[in-house]
Amino acid sequence: MPYTLVIANKNYSSWSLRPWVLLRALGVPFVERVERFPGAGDEGAFQRFSPSGLVPVLIDGDRAVWDSLGITMYLADRHPEVWPSDEAARAFAESAAAEMHGGFQALRGGCSMSVGVRVRLRDPSPALARDVARLRALFEEGLTRFGGPWLAGARFTAVDAFYAPVAFRVRTYGLDVGGGQRWVDAALAHPAMKEWEAAALAETWREEGHEAAVRAAGEVTADHRAGA
Ligand SMILES: N[C@@H](CCC(=O)N[C@@H](CS)C(=O)NCC(=O)O)C(=O)O
């Protein structure tokens, strides 16, 4: 039986994108199940299938594995290509993925993922500017040390999956990641990212919390989603 990956709306769900793009990029078969973000009055809806009440969740037989990091660790035990094989590249990839998982709060809060929308940011906070500067340094380091086109070398691995939502954010909000733009362009052109983007653009359902977060960040200059 292939894995089942439970995710939320592709336009918004940055955490869902990580294991989804990892599995697709590695060619690991899985069945996708999309659950819409719960609306007002239905807040606990994801608790019906997710131990944490959040997505993504990977279902493997009678086992539910949750959290994008937990899922990545679980997959790495079964698919060695999840991380780079070179030790130095692997140390960089694991550290950078952990940093993304636990950090970049200003980026997450101030530049909510909305794949189909373009925004002119208003007054980026000093904390957001620090996060963007850190992204630039991290991307440039990975590309320089391991030769690209991916963050830890010639193969797309879990570190690229962890930063995949950032590629969409960089485009949506016009963030300047310097030499890291080379990775952003490669990520946005990857067939798995293109597939995710096409599905995100086809979604007509809107979730007001995410929409409000995007409007709060700046002026919406374009919306490429169906029905917009
Ligand atoms: N640390 C978790 C975060 C997961 C998360 O926040 N998921 C969001 C969707 S992107 C969610 O399920 N939200 C539903 C809710 O808050 O009701 C992970 O890495 O998977």
Ligand as a Chemical Component Dictionary entry (heavy atoms), coordinates in Angstrom:
data_LIG
# 
_chem_comp.id                   LIG 
_chem_comp.type                 NON-POLYMER 
_chem_comp.pdbx_formal_charge   0 
_chem_comp.three_letter_code    LIG 
# 
loop_
_chem_comp_atom.comp_id 
_chem_comp_atom.atom_id 
_chem_comp_atom.alt_atom_id 
_chem_comp_atom.type_symbol 
_chem_comp_atom.charge 
_chem_comp_atom.model_Cartn_x 
_chem_comp_atom.model_Cartn_y 
_chem_comp_atom.model_Cartn_z 
_chem_comp_atom.pdbx_ordinal 
LIG N1  N1  N 0 4.915  22.040 13.051 1  
LIG C1  C1  C 0 3.828  21.533 12.230 2  
LIG C2  C2  C 0 2.929  22.694 11.853 3  
LIG C3  C3  C 0 1.720  22.247 11.092 4  
LIG C4  C4  C 0 0.690  23.344 10.880 5  
LIG O1  O1  O 0 0.701  24.412 11.513 6  
LIG N2  N2  N 0 -0.281 23.041 10.015 7  
LIG C5  C5  C 0 -1.360 23.962 9.685  8  
LIG C6  C6  C 0 -1.545 24.014 8.183  9  
LIG S1  S1  S 0 -0.223 24.717 7.287  10 
LIG C7  C7  C 0 -2.680 23.417 10.189 11 
LIG O2  O2  O 0 -2.885 22.220 10.200 12 
LIG N3  N3  N 0 -3.615 24.279 10.563 13 
LIG C8  C8  C 0 -4.934 23.863 10.908 14 
LIG C9  C9  C 0 -5.467 24.517 12.102 15 
LIG O3  O3  O 0 -4.751 25.342 12.696 16 
LIG O4  O4  O 0 -6.633 24.223 12.449 17 
LIG C10 C10 C 0 4.422  20.795 11.022 18 
LIG O5  O5  O 0 5.616  20.970 10.750 19 
LIG O6  O6  O 0 3.737  19.987 10.384 20 
# 
loop_
_chem_comp_bond.comp_id 
_chem_comp_bond.atom_id_1 
_chem_comp_bond.atom_id_2 
_chem_comp_bond.value_order 
_chem_comp_bond.pdbx_ordinal 
LIG N1  C1  SING 1  
LIG C1  C2  SING 2  
LIG C1  C10 SING 3  
LIG C2  C3  SING 4  
LIG C3  C4  SING 5  
LIG C4  O1  DOUB 6  
LIG C4  N2  SING 7  
LIG N2  C5  SING 8  
LIG C5  C6  SING 9  
LIG C5  C7  SING 10 
LIG C6  S1  SING 11 
LIG C7  O2  DOUB 12 
LIG C7  N3  SING 13 
LIG N3  C8  SING 14 
LIG C8  C9  SING 15 
LIG C9  O3  DOUB 16 
LIG C9  O4  SING 17 
LIG C10 O5  DOUB 18 
LIG C10 O6  SING 19 
# 
